[in-house]
Amino acid sequence: MSAVAKRADAPDGDRRGAARRDRVLVKRRRGPEWLHPGWSWTVGRAWVITALSASVTLILGAVLGALPALLAGNWSDPQTRLQTWVLIGFSAASLAAAVTAIVLYRKRRWVLHQNGTAYIIQELASGWDRQDEKVFLDSVGRHFAHVLKVPGPGQLGRSWEWPLEAGAQHWDGKVDELARAFQALRSADDPATPNGILMWAAWAVSVAFGMRVTAADRDLVLDIWQRPSRGRTGDTETPMGLQRPHRFGYAEPVRLAELLPESAPSEHTWRARLTLTQRGTTAHFKAGQRVDVLLIRLGSQRWGPLPEVGLEARSLHLEIDDAAGVTPQRSRITIHELRCLPPPGGLFPWHAIPSLVAASADWIERKSAELGGHTLLLGPTMLPETALGLGIVAGHARRTRWPENLWPLVYSPEMDPLVVPDLNLGRAGLRDRDGG
């Protein structure tokens, strides 16, 4: 099937003006140009402070050990005077080392306070390749004042690994449990320290978590740190602390077309046959008479029936297993794709993440307005921090154009049908089932 491509529309001027007026003021933090390679290197090299402290101890011990013999000597003796100057030099070096160690120690504590508390969220889905993150997680403790592990649904109750088969009907409640666990930990932490997030989770869980914790606390500010990733969007092995975190929703990022012209968004439309299996008994709302997929493909990899970018798509057939019971019975479905290809090298740079989030959020809002009354399914391929940032942006009060209902369409290479778990990513998902 042929694809119709067009350049993504520029954001509306009025919306930009409103966003600037509604922008939330947050405490300004010094950026990478000051913290790195400034004093931030001390958090990863505490051994320098230890070595300086040890050298001070050794030198002072040597000076004090030689002092009695020096005092008993003859001050008119040239050798005694030479030894005196040597001890004075050692004492001065010890004093300089002590002052340097104290300064580095104080600056290290200041940087740790600036980084704040790291909240580790590990919600690995069933079927995922278990990655050994021990080395990375061990390094996290050296870069933050506190490190807290957020207990997920699997630690608070029965075993839970975000299944796509039996159990996909319970995703909504499990995300609520995860959000409440985070809020409980944060309530016991120092509110003056920044809140850093390192999250391992399915993209839908990341979006829903970001939306719910942001909407529940309008004063909450989250620092999203980069963590190692070995997934379909590429492998990243950035050491902890090399990149500064992102804060989403508080500043207007540079448009992606200006930041990375070769990655400027383009739109494509596809029609496909639909085979639908419904597991949900009743929908939470009246489903639209038409169903559309909003595909955000931040890369060239395959998604569902769509082949890798550059390969011809023929006779598209989309199989959906609807565990939420929200998809209407139809024989055809439309896939609307927002495509952003990474620059040469295959990976988006870290500083482009806010621009990708802004482009994705604006496109979702625009397409949901165009497709009013349709059932919307969201199916992205994106970096984990992009999904979390998208949820945080959607949870802000000023995102009034975010769709009322938006359901995740989860793709797994190991499963033929794509699954719709019971997890509303729209504004209705922020309210209780009884409308509260």
C-alpha positions in Angstrom: 0.0 0.0 0.0 1.4 3.4 -0.9 2.1 5.9 1.9 1.2 9.6 1.7 3.9 11.6 3.4 3.7 15.2 4.4 5.7 17.6 6.6 4.3 17.9 10.1 2.5 21.1 10.7 4.2 23.8 12.8 2.7 24.3 16.3 0.0 27.0 16.3 1.2 30.4 17.4 -1.6 30.9 19.8 -0.9 27.7 21.6 2.8 28.7 22.0 1.7 31.9 23.5 -0.6 30.2 25.9 2.1 27.7 26.9 4.4 30.6 27.7 1.8 32.3 29.9 0.9 29.1 31.7 4.5 28.0 32.2 5.2 26.9 35.7 8.2 28.6 37.3 10.6 26.1 38.9 13.9 26.6 40.6 16.6 27.1 38.1 19.4 24.6 38.0 22.9 25.1 36.6 23.3 23.2 33.4 26.0 20.8 32.1 28.3 23.6 31.2 28.8 24.3 34.9 28.3 21.1 36.6 30.2 19.1 34.1 33.2 19.1 34.0 33.0 21.4 37.0 32.5 19.9 40.4 30.3 17.0 39.3 33.4 14.9 38.6 33.9 14.6 42.4 30.8 12.3 42.8 32.2 9.7 40.6 35.8 10.0 41.9 35.4 10.0 45.7 38.8 8.1 45.8 40.5 11.4 45.1 39.2 12.8 48.4 40.1 9.5 50.2 43.6 9.6 48.7 44.2 13.2 49.8 42.9 12.4 53.3 45.3 9.4 53.5 48.2 11.5 52.3 47.5 14.1 54.9 47.6 11.4 57.6 50.8 9.9 56.3 52.6 13.2 56.0 51.5 14.5 59.4 52.6 11.2 60.9 56.0 11.5 59.3 56.4 15.1 60.5 55.4 14.3 64.0 57.7 11.3 64.1 60.7 13.4 63.0 59.9 16.4 65.2 61.4 15.1 68.5 64.7 14.3 66.8 64.7 17.7 65.2 64.0 19.5 68.5 66.9 17.6 70.2 69.3 18.5 67.4 71.7 21.5 67.2 70.1 24.4 65.4 73.5 25.7 64.3 74.0 22.4 62.4 73.3 22.9 58.6 71.8 19.4 58.5 69.3 20.3 61.3 68.3 23.5 59.4 67.8 21.4 56.2 65.6 19.0 58.0 63.6 21.9 59.4 62.9 23.2 55.9 62.0 19.7 54.7 59.5 19.3 57.5 58.1 22.8 56.8 57.6 21.8 53.2 55.9 18.6 54.1 53.7 20.4 56.5 52.7 23.0 53.9 52.0 20.1 51.4 49.9 18.4 54.1 48.0 21.6 54.7 47.3 22.1 51.0 46.1 18.5 50.7 43.8 18.9 53.7 42.3 22.2 52.3 41.8 20.5 48.9 40.2 17.5 50.4 37.8 19.7 52.5 36.9 21.8 49.4 36.3 18.7 47.3 34.3 17.0 50.0 32.0 20.1 50.5 31.6 20.5 46.7 30.8 16.8 46.4 28.1 17.1 49.0 26.7 20.1 47.2 26.5 18.3 43.9 24.8 15.3 45.6 22.3 17.7 47.1 21.7 19.2 43.7 21.1 15.7 42.2 18.7 15.0 45.1 17.1 11.6 45.6 17.1 8.9 42.9 13.9 6.8 42.7 14.6 3.4 41.0 11.6 2.0 39.3 12.1 -1.5 37.8 8.9 -2.9 36.3 10.1 -5.5 33.9 7.5 -7.1 31.7 7.1 -10.8 31.1 9.1 -12.0 28.1 11.7 -9.3 28.5 15.4 -10.2 28.3 16.6 -9.7 31.9 19.5 -7.3 31.7 22.2 -7.2 34.3 22.1 -3.6 35.6 24.0 -4.2 38.8 27.1 -2.3 37.8 25.0 0.7 36.7 22.8 0.6 39.8 25.9 0.4 42.1 27.2 3.6 40.5 23.9 5.4 41.1 24.5 5.5 44.8 27.7 7.6 44.2 25.7 10.3 42.3 22.8 11.0 44.6 22.2 12.1 48.2 19.7 9.2 48.6 18.6 6.2 46.5 15.2 4.7 47.0 13.8 1.6 45.3 10.1 2.1 44.5 8.3 -1.2 45.3 6.0 -2.2 42.4 2.9 -4.3 42.4 5.0 -7.4 42.3 6.7 -6.5 45.6 3.5 -5.3 47.3 1.4 -8.4 46.6 1.4 -11.3 44.2 3.9 -11.8 41.5 3.2 -9.3 38.6 5.1 -8.8 35.4 2.8 -6.8 33.2 1.4 -9.7 31.2 -0.1 -9.3 27.7 -2.1 -12.4 27.9 -4.1 -13.3 31.0 -3.9 -10.3 33.4 -3.8 -7.5 30.7 -7.2 -6.5 32.1 -5.5 -5.4 35.4 -2.9 -2.9 34.1 -4.9 0.2 35.2 -5.1 -0.8 38.8 -1.4 -1.9 38.9 -0.2 1.4 37.6 -2.2 3.1 40.4 -0.4 0.9 42.9 2.9 1.9 41.5 2.0 5.6 41.6 0.9 5.3 45.2 4.1 3.6 46.2 6.1 6.4 44.7 4.0 9.0 46.4 4.4 7.3 49.7 8.2 7.2 49.4 8.3 10.8 48.3 6.2 12.0 51.2 8.8 10.7 53.6 11.7 12.3 51.7 13.0 15.8 52.0 10.7 18.0 49.8 13.6 20.4 49.2 15.7 17.9 47.3 15.1 17.2 43.6 13.4 14.0 42.6 15.3 11.9 40.1 13.7 9.1 38.2 15.5 6.0 36.7 12.7 3.8 35.2 12.7 0.4 33.6 9.1 -0.3 32.3 7.0 -0.9 29.2 6.4 2.4 27.4 2.6 2.3 28.3 3.4 1.9 32.0 5.9 4.8 31.7 3.4 7.1 30.1 0.6 6.3 32.5 2.9 6.6 35.6 4.2 10.0 34.4 0.7 11.3 33.8 -0.8 10.1 37.1 2.0 11.3 39.5 2.2 14.7 37.7 -1.6 15.2 37.7 -1.9 14.2 41.3 0.7 16.8 42.5 0.9 20.0 40.6 4.1 21.0 42.5 5.9 17.8 41.6 9.1 18.3 39.5 10.8 15.2 38.2 14.3 15.0 36.9 14.5 12.2 34.2 17.9 10.7 34.1 19.3 8.5 31.3 19.8 4.9 32.0 21.2 2.0 29.9 18.9 0.6 27.3 19.1 -2.4 25.1 15.9 -2.5 23.1 14.4 -2.1 19.7 15.2 1.6 19.5 19.0 0.9 19.9 21.6 0.3 22.6 22.7 3.0 24.9 25.4 2.5 27.5 25.8 6.0 28.9 27.6 6.0 32.3 25.7 7.5 35.2 26.2 11.2 35.6 27.6 11.8 32.1 24.4 13.5 31.0 22.3 16.0 33.0 18.6 15.1 33.5 15.7 16.6 31.6 12.6 18.3 33.1 9.6 18.1 30.9 6.8 20.6 30.5 8.4 23.7 32.0 10.1 25.2 29.0 9.5 25.3 25.3 12.1 23.1 23.7 13.7 23.8 20.3 11.6 22.4 17.5 12.9 19.1 16.2 13.2 20.4 12.6 15.5 23.1 13.8 17.5 21.0 16.2 18.0 18.0 13.9 16.9 19.0 10.3 17.6 15.4 9.1 15.1 14.1 11.7 12.3 16.5 10.9 8.9 14.8 11.5 6.9 13.5 8.6 3.4 12.0 8.5 2.2 8.8 6.7 -1.2 7.2 6.5 -1.9 3.5 6.0 -5.0 1.4 5.6 -5.1 -2.2 6.8 -7.4 -5.1 7.3 -8.4 -5.6 10.9 -8.9 -8.9 12.8 -10.2 -8.2 16.3 -10.4 -10.4 19.3 -12.2 -8.9 22.4 -11.4 -10.1 25.9 -13.0 -7.2 27.7 -16.6 -7.7 28.7 -17.7 -4.1 28.7 -16.1 -0.9 27.7 -15.6 1.9 30.1 -17.1 4.4 27.7 -19.1 4.3 24.5 -16.5 3.4 21.8 -16.3 5.4 18.6 -17.7 3.9 15.5 -14.3 4.1 13.8 -10.9 3.0 15.1 -7.6 4.6 14.3 -4.0 3.9 15.4 -1.7 6.8 16.2 1.8 5.3 15.5 4.8 7.4 16.7 7.8 5.8 15.1 11.0 7.4 16.4 13.3 5.2 14.3 13.3 2.9 11.3 12.4 -0.4 13.0 9.5 -2.6 12.2 6.2 -2.1 14.0 3.3 -4.6 13.8 2.4 -5.2 10.1 4.5 -2.2 9.0 8.0 -3.3 7.8 11.2 -1.5 8.5 11.4 2.0 7.0 12.6 1.7 3.4 10.9 -1.6 2.7 7.6 -1.8 0.7 4.5 -2.4 2.7 2.0 -4.8 1.0 -1.4 -6.0 2.0 -1.3 -4.8 5.6 -3.2 -6.9 8.1 -3.4 -5.8 11.7 -4.4 -8.3 14.4 -5.6 -6.8 17.7 -6.3 -8.6 21.0 -8.4 -6.2 22.9 -8.2 -6.9 26.7 -9.9 -3.5 27.5 -13.0 -4.1 25.4 -12.8 -0.6 23.8 -12.3 -1.4 20.1 -15.3 -1.5 17.8 -15.8 -4.4 15.4 -14.5 -3.2 12.0 -13.0 -4.8 9.0 -10.6 -2.0 8.2 -8.4 0.3 10.3 -6.4 3.4 9.6 -2.8 3.8 10.9 -1.6 7.4 11.2 2.2 7.5 11.5 4.4 10.3 12.8 7.9 9.3 11.7 11.2 10.8 13.0 14.4 9.1 11.8 17.5 9.4 13.9 20.6 11.1 12.6 23.5 9.0 11.2 24.6 6.6 13.8 21.1 5.3 14.5 20.4 7.0 17.9 18.9 10.3 18.9 21.2 12.4 21.0 20.2 12.9 24.6 19.6 16.7 24.2 17.0 15.9 21.5 14.7 14.0 23.9 12.6 17.1 24.9 12.1 18.1 21.3 10.9 14.5 20.5 8.5 14.6 23.4 7.1 18.0 22.4 6.6 16.9 18.7 4.9 13.7 19.8 2.6 15.4 22.3 1.6 18.2 19.8 0.9 15.6 17.1 -1.3 13.4 19.4 -3.4 16.5 20.4 -3.7 17.6 16.8 -4.7 14.2 15.5 -7.2 13.5 18.3 -8.9 16.8 17.4 -9.1 15.8 13.7 -10.4 12.3 14.6 -13.0 13.4 17.1 -15.4 10.6 18.1 -13.0 7.9 16.9 -11.5 5.2 19.1 -7.8 6.0 19.3 -5.0 3.5 19.9 -1.5 4.7 20.6 1.4 2.5 19.4 4.8 4.2 19.6 8.4 2.9 19.3 10.5 5.3 21.3 13.2 5.5 23.9 12.1 4.8 27.5 12.8 8.4 28.7 10.7 9.7 25.8 7.7 7.7 26.9 8.1 8.9 30.5 8.5 12.5 29.4 5.4 12.2 27.2 3.4 11.1 30.2 4.7 14.0 32.3 3.8 16.5 29.6 0.3 15.0 29.2 -0.3 15.2 33.0 0.3 18.9 33.2 -2.9 20.9 33.7 -2.3 23.1 30.7 -2.5 20.2 28.3 -6.2 20.8 27.8 -6.2 19.4 24.3 -5.0 15.9 25.3 -7.5 13.3 24.2 -10.1 12.2 26.6 -9.5 8.5 25.9 -6.4 7.0 24.4 -5.6 3.3 24.7 -2.1 1.7 24.3 -1.6 -0.8 21.5 1.4 -2.9 22.7 3.5 -4.6 20.1 5.7 -7.6 21.0 7.9 -9.3 18.4 7.1 -12.6 20.1 3.3 -12.3 19.6 1.3 -12.0 16.4 -1.6 -9.9 17.7 -1.0 -6.5 19.2 -2.6 -6.2 22.6 -4.8 -3.4 24.1 -4.3 -3.7 27.9 -6.9 -2.0 30.1 -5.0 1.2 30.7 -6.4 4.5 29.6 -3.7 7.0 28.7 -6.3 9.8 28.1 -7.6 12.4 30.5 -10.3 10.1 31.6 -7.7 7.7 33.0 -6.8 10.4 35.6 -10.3 10.1 37.1 -11.8 7.4 39.2 -14.1 4.9 37.5 -17.0 6.6 39.2 -16.1 9.9 37.6 -14.2 11.4 40.6 
